[in-house]
């Protein structure tokens, strides 16, 4: 917490004693700061976010103290209390992040209608060409582990700007690829760069929106990554048919460049101030050096006039070199290896089963995407590349409607459960719990999207008139989007101080499923057909969803409490 925020909180404390501020050996300094922050929030919070925002504008950080790369150029000022941004500022940030989040999935979807031309131009089989999509998804699962970890120390803004500059660079190299190896490699790096928003974006939403408003905001945010495929296949089909498949990659370069400009000028740093990894490693090394000098009898280095014996000075010098080396080793470990610790969050059942359910749904989505390109490009449909791009629209329309209405439904259910169980504080605030988000909405979505998947599979298998499988795809998009939004919001609330890490582990698991789906979908369709493939997926999704929802309702609160205790320790 910086000086501005500390001053604001102290000024807003009530004069009467308050139990949160009383000294207690069992309360850590960080918990005291959080209590002070919550006191400030309660003091200024009214019945609605909009009223609150009009009555109080958060303290602005001076331009020369703002954090993040090129922060001086940002038009929206950084504040120490992002919850108190005016609603119009919050929605502007949310839409900016949503547009950035569309880049990575757009990169995977825009080339799907052009897989045939890519295969012919680079003289490789369709299965090898599908690797350009499958490995792209795999990179989207792995890279966010590092992006998320870096964002918690370097800040959100720096990660956004750096990652999108890299996205543009690798996009250019993809567009000029001369063979399939170069194309796949550059697309892997491009997807990994754009995937930063998949993890960090949800953290930004959690930074600026309170839990009672977060479901709706998360739904709008997910319009980007799920409705990116709405336009991408259409654009991909048109561009590939008229200008060649390379035009799809040049479009991504242009899109990435525009987003980079928006991020640079309109996105402030929202992460709560904390020490960087470099500063922390230096502090650890200095503390150990001082401890060693105290043991050997050396005088504190900060005292200029102090004298020491030559042998002690030599010992301190050797130790200093060792400590500096150890400091850089710790820094490398923190930057390269510590991000892998995010995967250990899967040891918590609440996180593991939520990620599993979202991953089953996401994997099914990529089976479906490959199936559409494979099925409608041949008899009895024989659609052109442009028309194949249009067949992805029903899914995205389902995503759109679920994002608009599903988020509000999610918030309503959470508040309703808190009122029903009498979880209300003395000042009238609801005590919201993330597991309450998985109620009747999860049961309905858990039935709709597997049923729609089976419906699509058999109607496409039998060559039924195209409108029938397209209607099925709309309901698949509707049901799957509810699951995506629910899982993402729950994960940010399971770990409110580490929101981006929860999303990173979710991306890690679900994109592995989507990678597998992208690789095996085409051979499976050729082996057993759309009908049986979608039936198997639908049954697995239906059973998995039922078990996850039942387990979360029965054990969710207990699992979350155990997880909170372990993470605090």
C-alpha positions as CSV (number, residue, x, y, z in Angstrom):
1,X,0.0,0.0,0.0
2,X,1.6,3.3,-1.0
3,X,1.6,6.6,1.0
4,X,-1.3,8.1,-0.9
5,X,-3.6,5.2,-0.1
6,X,-2.4,5.0,3.5
7,X,-3.1,8.7,4.0
8,X,-6.6,8.3,2.4
9,X,-7.5,5.4,4.7
10,X,-6.3,7.1,7.8
11,X,-8.3,10.2,7.0
12,X,-11.5,8.2,6.4
13,X,-11.3,6.2,9.7
14,X,-14.1,7.0,12.1
15,X,-13.2,8.7,15.3
16,X,-14.8,6.1,17.5
17,X,-12.8,3.0,18.4
18,X,-13.2,0.1,16.0
19,X,-12.5,-3.4,16.6
20,X,-10.5,-3.9,13.4
21,X,-8.0,-1.3,14.4
22,X,-7.4,-2.6,17.9
23,X,-4.0,-4.3,18.4
24,X,-4.1,-8.1,18.3
25,X,-1.2,-10.5,18.1
26,X,-3.3,-12.8,15.9
27,X,-3.8,-10.3,13.1
28,X,-1.1,-9.8,10.6
29,X,-0.2,-6.3,9.2
30,X,-1.6,-7.2,5.8
31,X,-4.9,-8.2,7.4
32,X,-5.0,-4.9,9.3
33,X,-4.5,-3.0,6.0
34,X,-7.3,-5.0,4.4
35,X,-9.5,-4.2,7.3
36,X,-8.7,-0.5,6.8
37,X,-9.4,-0.8,3.1
38,X,-12.8,-2.4,3.8
39,X,-13.6,0.3,6.3
40,X,-13.0,2.9,3.6
41,X,-15.2,1.0,1.2
42,X,-18.0,0.7,3.7
43,X,-17.8,4.4,4.5
44,X,-18.3,5.5,0.9
45,X,-20.4,2.7,-0.4
46,X,-24.1,3.4,-1.0
47,X,-26.9,1.4,-2.5
48,X,-25.4,1.3,-5.9
49,X,-22.1,1.5,-7.6
50,X,-23.1,4.5,-9.6
51,X,-24.2,6.6,-6.6
52,X,-21.0,5.7,-4.8
53,X,-18.9,6.7,-7.7
54,X,-20.5,10.1,-8.0
55,X,-20.1,10.8,-4.3
56,X,-16.4,10.0,-4.1
57,X,-13.5,10.0,-6.6
58,X,-10.5,7.9,-5.6
59,X,-7.1,9.5,-4.9
60,X,-5.1,9.9,-8.0
61,X,-1.4,8.9,-8.2
62,X,0.9,11.7,-9.4
63,X,2.0,11.1,-13.0
64,X,5.7,10.7,-12.1
65,X,4.8,7.9,-9.6
66,X,2.5,5.9,-11.8
67,X,3.5,2.3,-12.3
68,X,3.8,0.3,-15.5
69,X,5.5,0.6,-18.8
70,X,4.9,4.0,-20.5
71,X,2.5,4.9,-17.7
72,X,3.1,8.6,-18.2
73,X,1.2,8.4,-21.5
74,X,-1.9,6.8,-20.1
75,X,-4.9,9.2,-20.3
76,X,-6.8,7.5,-17.5
77,X,-5.1,8.3,-14.2
78,X,-3.9,5.5,-11.8
79,X,-5.6,5.4,-8.4
80,X,-4.8,3.7,-5.2
81,X,-8.4,2.5,-4.8
82,X,-9.6,1.1,-8.2
83,X,-13.0,0.0,-6.7
84,X,-13.9,3.7,-6.6
85,X,-13.4,4.5,-10.3
86,X,-16.6,6.0,-11.8
87,X,-18.7,3.4,-13.5
88,X,-18.0,4.8,-17.0
89,X,-14.2,4.4,-16.3
90,X,-14.7,0.8,-15.1
91,X,-16.7,-0.1,-18.2
92,X,-14.2,1.5,-20.5
93,X,-11.4,-0.5,-18.8
94,X,-13.6,-3.7,-19.0
95,X,-14.3,-3.2,-22.7
96,X,-10.7,-2.5,-23.5
97,X,-9.6,-5.7,-21.8
98,X,-12.4,-7.6,-23.5
99,X,-11.2,-6.4,-26.9
100,X,-7.6,-7.4,-26.0
101,X,-8.8,-10.8,-24.8
102,X,-10.4,-11.4,-28.2
103,X,-7.0,-11.5,-29.9
104,X,-5.8,-14.9,-28.8
105,X,-9.0,-16.9,-29.6
106,X,-9.3,-14.9,-32.8
107,X,-5.9,-16.1,-33.8
108,X,-7.0,-19.7,-33.4
109,X,-10.4,-19.2,-35.2
110,X,-9.5,-17.0,-38.1
111,X,-7.3,-19.6,-39.7
112,X,-9.8,-22.4,-39.4
113,X,-11.7,-21.7,-42.7
114,X,-8.3,-21.4,-44.4
115,X,-6.8,-24.7,-43.2
116,X,-7.4,-26.3,-46.6
117,X,-5.5,-23.5,-48.5
118,X,-2.7,-23.7,-46.0
119,X,-2.4,-27.4,-46.5
120,X,-2.3,-27.1,-50.3
121,X,0.1,-24.1,-50.3
122,X,2.7,-25.6,-47.9
123,X,2.2,-29.1,-49.2
124,X,1.3,-30.9,-46.0
125,X,-1.5,-33.1,-44.8
126,X,-4.6,-31.7,-43.1
127,X,-3.6,-33.4,-39.8
128,X,-0.3,-31.6,-39.8
129,X,-2.0,-28.3,-40.7
130,X,-4.3,-28.8,-37.7
131,X,-1.2,-28.6,-35.5
132,X,-1.0,-24.9,-36.3
133,X,-4.3,-24.6,-34.3
134,X,-3.7,-27.3,-31.7
135,X,-0.2,-26.1,-30.7
136,X,-1.4,-22.5,-30.7
137,X,-4.0,-23.6,-28.0
138,X,-1.2,-25.5,-26.1
139,X,0.8,-22.3,-26.0
140,X,-2.2,-20.5,-24.6
141,X,-2.3,-23.0,-21.7
142,X,1.4,-22.7,-20.8
143,X,2.4,-19.1,-21.3
144,X,-0.2,-17.6,-19.0
145,X,1.5,-19.3,-16.0
146,X,4.4,-16.9,-16.5
147,X,2.3,-13.9,-17.5
148,X,0.2,-14.3,-14.4
149,X,3.2,-14.6,-12.1
150,X,4.9,-11.6,-13.7
151,X,1.7,-9.5,-13.4
152,X,1.6,-10.0,-9.7
153,X,5.0,-8.4,-9.3
154,X,5.5,-6.2,-12.4
155,X,1.9,-5.1,-12.6
156,X,-0.9,-5.7,-15.1
157,X,-0.1,-2.8,-17.5
158,X,3.5,-3.8,-18.2
159,X,2.4,-7.3,-19.1
160,X,-0.4,-6.1,-21.4
161,X,1.9,-3.7,-23.4
162,X,4.9,-6.1,-23.7
163,X,2.8,-9.1,-24.6
164,X,0.9,-7.3,-27.4
165,X,4.1,-5.9,-28.9
166,X,5.3,-9.5,-29.1
167,X,2.0,-10.6,-30.5
168,X,2.4,-8.1,-33.4
169,X,6.0,-9.2,-34.0
170,X,5.3,-12.9,-34.1
171,X,2.2,-12.2,-36.2
172,X,4.4,-10.6,-38.9
173,X,6.7,-13.6,-38.9
174,X,3.6,-16.0,-39.2
175,X,2.4,-14.0,-42.2
176,X,5.7,-14.4,-44.1
177,X,6.3,-18.1,-43.1
178,X,7.8,-20.1,-45.9
179,X,7.1,-23.6,-44.5
180,X,4.8,-25.3,-42.1
181,X,7.5,-25.5,-39.4
182,X,8.0,-21.8,-39.3
183,X,4.2,-21.1,-39.4
184,X,3.6,-23.5,-36.4
185,X,6.5,-22.1,-34.4
186,X,5.6,-18.4,-34.9
187,X,1.9,-19.1,-34.2
188,X,2.9,-20.9,-31.0
189,X,4.8,-17.8,-29.9
190,X,2.0,-15.5,-31.1
191,X,-0.6,-17.4,-29.2
192,X,1.5,-17.4,-26.1
193,X,2.0,-13.7,-26.2
194,X,-1.7,-12.8,-26.7
195,X,-2.7,-15.4,-24.0
196,X,-1.5,-12.9,-21.3
197,X,-5.0,-11.4,-21.3
198,X,-6.6,-14.8,-20.6
199,X,-5.0,-14.8,-17.2
200,X,-4.3,-11.2,-16.4
201,X,-7.6,-9.8,-17.7
202,X,-9.7,-11.5,-15.1
203,X,-7.4,-10.2,-12.5
204,X,-8.0,-6.7,-13.8
205,X,-11.7,-7.2,-13.6
206,X,-11.3,-8.4,-10.0
207,X,-9.2,-5.3,-9.2
208,X,-11.9,-2.8,-10.2
209,X,-15.2,-4.5,-9.6
210,X,-16.7,-5.5,-6.2
211,X,-17.9,-9.2,-5.8
212,X,-21.6,-8.2,-6.0
213,X,-21.0,-6.6,-9.4
214,X,-18.4,-8.9,-10.7
215,X,-20.5,-11.6,-12.4
216,X,-22.0,-9.1,-14.9
217,X,-18.6,-7.5,-15.5
218,X,-17.0,-10.9,-16.0
219,X,-19.7,-11.8,-18.5
220,X,-19.0,-8.7,-20.6
221,X,-15.2,-9.4,-20.3
222,X,-15.8,-12.9,-21.7
223,X,-17.6,-11.5,-24.7
224,X,-14.1,-10.8,-26.0
225,X,-12.5,-14.3,-25.9
226,X,-15.8,-16.1,-26.8
227,X,-17.2,-13.7,-29.4
228,X,-13.8,-13.2,-31.1
229,X,-14.6,-16.4,-33.0
230,X,-17.9,-14.7,-34.1
231,X,-16.2,-12.5,-36.7
232,X,-12.9,-14.4,-37.0
233,X,-14.1,-17.3,-39.1
234,X,-16.1,-15.0,-41.4
235,X,-13.1,-12.7,-41.9
236,X,-10.9,-15.7,-42.3
237,X,-13.1,-17.1,-45.0
238,X,-13.4,-13.9,-46.9
239,X,-9.7,-13.0,-46.6
240,X,-8.5,-16.5,-47.5
241,X,-10.8,-16.8,-50.6
242,X,-9.9,-13.3,-52.0
243,X,-6.4,-12.6,-50.8
244,X,-5.0,-16.0,-49.6
245,X,-4.5,-17.5,-46.2
246,X,-1.6,-15.1,-45.3
247,X,-4.1,-12.2,-45.2
248,X,-5.6,-13.8,-42.1
249,X,-2.3,-13.4,-40.3
250,X,-1.8,-9.8,-41.5
251,X,-5.2,-9.0,-40.1
252,X,-4.1,-10.2,-36.7
253,X,-1.0,-7.9,-37.0
254,X,-3.3,-4.9,-37.7
255,X,-5.7,-5.9,-34.9
256,X,-2.8,-6.4,-32.4
257,X,-1.3,-3.0,-33.3
258,X,-4.6,-1.2,-32.7
259,X,-5.0,-2.9,-29.3
260,X,-1.5,-2.0,-28.3
261,X,-2.3,1.7,-28.9
262,X,-5.5,1.4,-26.8
263,X,-3.7,-0.4,-24.0
264,X,-0.9,2.2,-24.0
265,X,-3.1,5.2,-23.8
266,X,-6.3,4.1,-21.9
267,X,-5.3,1.3,-19.4
268,X,-3.9,2.4,-16.0
269,X,-2.3,0.1,-13.5
270,X,-4.9,-1.5,-11.3
271,X,-2.9,-4.0,-9.2
272,X,-2.5,-3.1,-5.5
273,X,1.0,-1.7,-5.0
274,X,3.6,-4.3,-3.9
275,X,7.4,-4.8,-4.2
276,X,8.9,-6.1,-7.4
277,X,10.7,-9.4,-7.6
278,X,14.0,-7.6,-8.1
279,X,13.5,-5.5,-5.0
280,X,12.4,-8.5,-2.9
281,X,15.4,-10.5,-4.0
282,X,17.7,-7.6,-3.1
283,X,16.0,-7.2,0.3
284,X,16.4,-10.9,1.1
285,X,20.1,-10.8,0.1
286,X,20.8,-7.7,2.2
287,X,19.1,-9.2,5.2
288,X,21.1,-12.4,5.0
289,X,24.3,-10.3,4.5
290,X,23.6,-8.2,7.6
291,X,22.9,-11.3,9.6
292,X,26.2,-12.9,8.6
293,X,28.1,-9.7,9.6
294,X,26.4,-9.6,12.9
295,X,27.5,-13.2,13.6
296,X,31.2,-12.5,12.6
297,X,31.2,-9.2,14.5
298,X,31.4,-6.9,11.6
299,X,29.9,-3.4,11.8
300,X,26.8,-2.3,9.8
301,X,27.8,-1.2,6.3
302,X,25.6,1.8,6.6
303,X,27.9,3.4,9.1
304,X,30.6,5.2,7.1
305,X,33.0,5.9,9.9
306,X,33.0,2.4,11.4
307,X,36.3,0.4,11.4
308,X,36.6,-3.3,11.2
309,X,39.5,-5.8,11.4
310,X,41.0,-6.8,8.0
311,X,40.1,-10.4,8.3
312,X,36.5,-9.6,9.1
313,X,36.3,-7.2,6.2
314,X,37.6,-9.9,3.8
315,X,35.1,-12.3,5.2
316,X,32.3,-9.8,4.7
317,X,33.5,-9.1,1.1
318,X,33.5,-12.8,0.2
319,X,30.1,-13.2,1.8
320,X,28.9,-10.1,-0.1
321,X,29.9,-11.7,-3.4
322,X,28.2,-14.9,-2.5
323,X,25.1,-13.1,-1.4
324,X,24.9,-11.2,-4.7
325,X,25.1,-14.4,-6.6
326,X,22.5,-15.9,-4.4
327,X,20.3,-12.9,-5.0
328,X,20.3,-13.3,-8.7
329,X,19.8,-17.1,-8.4
330,X,16.7,-16.3,-6.3
331,X,15.5,-13.8,-8.9
332,X,15.9,-16.3,-11.7
333,X,14.1,-18.9,-9.7
334,X,11.3,-16.5,-9.0
335,X,10.9,-15.5,-12.6
336,X,11.4,-19.0,-14.3
337,X,10.4,-21.7,-11.8
338,X,8.0,-20.1,-9.3
339,X,5.3,-19.6,-12.0
340,X,5.1,-23.4,-12.2
341,X,3.9,-23.4,-8.6
342,X,0.6,-22.1,-9.9
343,X,-0.2,-25.7,-11.0
344,X,-0.1,-26.8,-7.4
345,X,-3.4,-24.9,-6.9
346,X,-5.0,-28.0,-8.5
347,X,-4.4,-29.8,-5.2
348,X,-7.4,-28.0,-3.8
349,X,-10.6,-29.8,-4.8
350,X,-12.6,-26.6,-5.3
351,X,-10.1,-25.3,-7.8
352,X,-9.5,-28.7,-9.5
353,X,-13.1,-29.6,-10.2
354,X,-14.1,-26.1,-11.3
355,X,-11.2,-26.2,-13.8
356,X,-12.1,-29.7,-14.9
357,X,-15.7,-28.8,-15.7
358,X,-14.6,-25.7,-17.6
359,X,-12.0,-27.8,-19.5
360,X,-14.5,-30.5,-20.5
361,X,-16.7,-27.7,-21.9
362,X,-13.8,-25.9,-23.7
363,X,-12.4,-29.1,-25.1
364,X,-15.9,-29.9,-26.6
365,X,-15.9,-26.5,-28.2
366,X,-12.7,-27.2,-30.1
367,X,-14.0,-30.6,-31.2
368,X,-17.0,-28.8,-32.5
369,X,-14.9,-26.1,-34.3
370,X,-12.8,-28.7,-36.2
371,X,-16.0,-30.7,-37.0
372,X,-17.6,-27.7,-38.6
373,X,-14.7,-27.0,-40.9
374,X,-14.4,-30.7,-41.8
375,X,-18.1,-31.5,-42.2
376,X,-19.5,-28.5,-44.1
377,X,-16.7,-28.3,-46.6
378,X,-17.6,-31.7,-48.2
379,X,-20.7,-33.5,-49.5
380,X,-23.6,-33.2,-48.9
381,X,-23.0,-29.6,-47.9
382,X,-20.0,-28.5,-50.1
383,X,-19.9,-25.0,-48.6
384,X,-17.3,-22.5,-49.9
385,X,-14.6,-21.1,-47.6
386,X,-16.7,-18.0,-46.9
387,X,-19.9,-19.9,-46.1
388,X,-18.0,-22.2,-43.7
389,X,-16.9,-19.1,-41.9
390,X,-20.5,-18.0,-41.6
391,X,-21.4,-21.4,-39.9
392,X,-19.6,-20.3,-36.8
393,X,-22.0,-17.5,-36.2
394,X,-24.7,-19.5,-34.2
395,X,-22.2,-20.6,-31.6
396,X,-21.1,-17.0,-31.1
397,X,-24.7,-15.7,-30.9
398,X,-25.2,-18.1,-28.0
399,X,-22.1,-16.8,-26.3
400,X,-23.3,-13.2,-26.8
401,X,-26.8,-13.8,-25.2
402,X,-25.3,-15.8,-22.3
403,X,-22.7,-13.1,-21.6
404,X,-25.4,-10.4,-21.5
405,X,-27.9,-12.2,-19.4
406,X,-25.9,-14.9,-17.7
407,X,-23.7,-12.6,-15.7
408,X,-26.7,-10.8,-14.2
409,X,-28.3,-14.2,-13.4
410,X,-25.1,-15.3,-11.8
411,X,-25.0,-12.2,-9.5
412,X,-28.7,-12.6,-8.7
413,X,-28.2,-16.2,-7.6
414,X,-25.3,-15.3,-5.4
415,X,-27.2,-12.5,-3.6
416,X,-30.3,-14.6,-3.3
417,X,-28.4,-17.5,-1.6
418,X,-26.8,-15.0,0.9
419,X,-30.2,-13.6,1.8
420,X,-31.8,-17.0,2.0
421,X,-29.2,-18.3,4.4
422,X,-29.2,-15.0,6.5
423,X,-25.6,-14.1,5.8
424,X,-25.9,-10.3,6.5
425,X,-23.5,-8.2,8.4
426,X,-24.4,-5.7,11.1
427,X,-24.3,-2.8,8.6
428,X,-26.6,-4.6,6.1
429,X,-24.0,-6.0,3.7
430,X,-24.4,-9.4,2.2
431,X,-21.7,-12.1,2.9
432,X,-21.2,-13.6,-0.5
433,X,-19.6,-17.0,-1.1
434,X,-18.3,-18.1,-4.5
435,X,-19.7,-21.6,-4.3
436,X,-23.2,-20.1,-4.3
437,X,-22.8,-19.2,-8.0
438,X,-23.2,-22.9,-8.9
439,X,-26.9,-23.5,-8.5
440,X,-29.8,-24.0,-11.0
441,X,-27.9,-22.1,-13.7
442,X,-25.2,-24.8,-13.6
443,X,-27.8,-27.6,-13.8
444,X,-29.5,-26.0,-16.8
445,X,-26.2,-25.2,-18.6
446,X,-24.9,-28.7,-17.7
447,X,-27.8,-30.3,-19.6
448,X,-28.2,-27.8,-22.5
449,X,-24.7,-27.9,-24.0
450,X,-24.2,-31.7,-24.0
451,X,-27.7,-32.2,-25.4
452,X,-27.0,-29.6,-28.1
453,X,-23.7,-31.3,-28.9
454,X,-25.4,-34.7,-29.5
455,X,-28.1,-32.9,-31.5
456,X,-25.4,-31.3,-33.8
457,X,-23.5,-34.6,-34.2
458,X,-26.3,-36.7,-35.5
459,X,-27.9,-34.0,-37.6
460,X,-24.5,-33.3,-39.3
461,X,-23.8,-37.1,-39.6
462,X,-27.1,-37.7,-41.5
463,X,-26.7,-34.6,-43.7
464,X,-29.8,-32.9,-42.4
465,X,-30.6,-29.5,-43.8
466,X,-27.9,-27.1,-42.5
467,X,-30.2,-25.0,-40.3
468,X,-30.8,-27.9,-38.0
469,X,-27.2,-28.4,-36.8
470,X,-26.8,-24.6,-36.7
471,X,-29.7,-24.3,-34.2
472,X,-28.0,-26.9,-32.1
473,X,-24.8,-24.9,-32.2
474,X,-26.6,-21.8,-30.9
475,X,-27.7,-23.8,-27.8
476,X,-24.3,-25.2,-27.4
477,X,-22.9,-21.7,-27.3
478,X,-25.6,-20.6,-24.8
479,X,-24.9,-23.4,-22.4
480,X,-21.2,-23.5,-22.6
481,X,-20.9,-19.7,-22.1
482,X,-22.8,-20.0,-18.8
483,X,-20.3,-22.6,-17.6
484,X,-17.3,-20.5,-18.7
485,X,-18.5,-17.4,-17.0
486,X,-19.5,-19.2,-13.8
487,X,-16.2,-21.1,-13.5
488,X,-14.0,-18.0,-14.2
489,X,-15.9,-15.8,-11.7
490,X,-15.7,-18.5,-9.0
491,X,-11.9,-18.9,-9.5
492,X,-11.3,-15.2,-9.1
493,X,-13.3,-15.3,-5.8
494,X,-11.7,-18.4,-4.4
495,X,-8.4,-16.5,-4.4
496,X,-9.3,-12.8,-4.3
497,X,-5.7,-11.6,-3.7
498,X,-4.4,-13.8,-6.5
499,X,-7.2,-13.6,-9.0
500,X,-4.9,-13.9,-12.1
501,X,-3.3,-17.1,-10.8
502,X,-6.7,-18.9,-10.5
503,X,-7.5,-18.0,-14.1
504,X,-4.0,-19.0,-15.2
505,X,-4.4,-22.5,-13.8
506,X,-7.8,-22.7,-15.4
507,X,-6.3,-21.7,-18.8
508,X,-3.6,-24.2,-18.4
509,X,-6.0,-27.1,-17.9
510,X,-8.7,-26.1,-20.4
511,X,-6.3,-25.2,-23.3
512,X,-4.6,-28.6,-22.9
513,X,-8.0,-30.1,-23.4
514,X,-8.6,-27.9,-26.4
515,X,-5.2,-28.8,-27.8
516,X,-6.0,-32.5,-27.6
517,X,-9.4,-31.8,-29.2
518,X,-7.8,-30.0,-32.1
519,X,-5.4,-32.8,-32.8
520,X,-7.7,-35.8,-32.5
521,X,-11.0,-34.4,-33.8
522,X,-10.3,-34.9,-37.5
523,X,-9.0,-38.5,-37.1
524,X,-12.0,-39.3,-34.8
525,X,-14.5,-37.9,-37.2
526,X,-13.0,-40.0,-40.0
527,X,-13.0,-43.1,-37.8
528,X,-16.4,-43.0,-36.1
529,X,-18.3,-40.1,-37.6
530,X,-19.7,-36.9,-36.0
531,X,-22.7,-38.7,-34.4
532,X,-20.8,-41.1,-32.2
533,X,-18.0,-38.6,-31.5
534,X,-20.4,-36.0,-30.2
535,X,-22.5,-38.6,-28.3
536,X,-19.4,-39.7,-26.4
537,X,-18.4,-36.1,-25.6
538,X,-22.0,-35.2,-24.6
539,X,-22.3,-38.1,-22.2
540,X,-18.9,-37.4,-20.6
541,X,-19.9,-33.7,-20.3
542,X,-23.3,-34.5,-18.8
543,X,-21.9,-37.0,-16.2
544,X,-19.0,-34.7,-15.3
545,X,-21.2,-31.7,-14.9
546,X,-23.6,-33.5,-12.6
547,X,-20.9,-34.8,-10.4
548,X,-19.1,-31.4,-10.2
549,X,-22.3,-29.5,-9.3
550,X,-23.3,-32.1,-6.7
551,X,-19.8,-32.1,-5.1
552,X,-19.6,-28.3,-5.0
553,X,-23.0,-28.0,-3.3
554,X,-22.2,-30.6,-0.7
555,X,-18.5,-29.9,0.0
556,X,-17.8,-26.5,-1.6
557,X,-17.8,-24.4,1.5
558,X,-15.6,-26.8,3.5
559,X,-13.1,-27.1,0.6
560,X,-12.9,-23.3,0.3
561,X,-12.3,-22.8,4.0
562,X,-9.5,-25.4,4.1
563,X,-8.0,-23.7,1.0
564,X,-8.2,-20.2,2.5
565,X,-6.4,-21.5,5.6
566,X,-3.6,-23.2,3.7
567,X,-3.1,-20.2,1.4
568,X,-2.9,-17.8,4.3
569,X,-0.3,-20.0,6.1
